[in-house]
Amino acid sequence: MNNRHFQTVMVLAILVPLLMGIVGYLVYGGHSEPQPVDSLIGQSAETGEPILINRDGTDAPRIQNNSFGFKELILYIALLTGVIALLYHYLKTSLVWLAVILLPLGFALLSLARLNISLTALYLPSLLFAALLALLVRFVFFNPSTIRFRMILTSLLGAALLTLYIRGIYLVSNSVFEKQQWSLVYVSALILFVFVSFGLSLADLVIQRALIKRRQAEEKAHADDEEDDEPHA
């Protein structure tokens, strides 16, 4: 990769998707609180509280009150998408793969309290999802041939990846995943990615205009300097 110099406007690649993620949560998740990650099957016979149910029918440990839900998930996806875009597309640095490794690790550590599984079992699906998301951002969102449809394609494919990721979490936590949850989780994931991809599209528009304006100003200044250096007759 040919590294680019960092410019302040590039931070919008992270801030705008995060802002749109918050808007998405307030619009979609703020009232009904759909929580695809915390969608639990069954209730405790003693307390009536929601519980995870293992495949053998026994109760899994009850989810913690400070567990990760839709709000945390949408902010994590927005942050991950923005960081990938910043490092890969704008700065063109291989540090993007370091972010792909570390951000899922941080998310897994923060989410570990709610699931009765090992860190490795939670981290590996998170790492795979982050790597596939990086490829999606690289080969679909910033692909010149898909520029007109990138928001739609990124939303549809991103939602599919997130649905499979959540299914993987259910799998490694040995929890029931009902057939109807496929559509419910996909719809939630699709709405999430619509807001995030729109935020990234808006940020890219602003950043590209700022970079073009800056480049034009530099070219003009360079041309003026060459005119000043020419010998006078």
Secondary structure, 3 states (H helix, E strand, C coil): CCCCCCCHHHHHHHHHHHHHHHHHHHHHHHHHCCCCCCCCCCECCCCCCECCEECCCCECCCCCCCCCCHHHHHHHHHHHHHHHHHHHHHCCCCCHHHHHHHHHHHHHHHHHHHCCCCHHHHHHHHHHHHHHHHHHHHHHHCCHHHCCCHHHHHHHHHHHHHHHHHHHHHHHCCECCCCCHHHHHHHHHHHHHHHHHHHHHHHHHHHHHHHHHHHHHHHHHHHHHHHHHCCCC
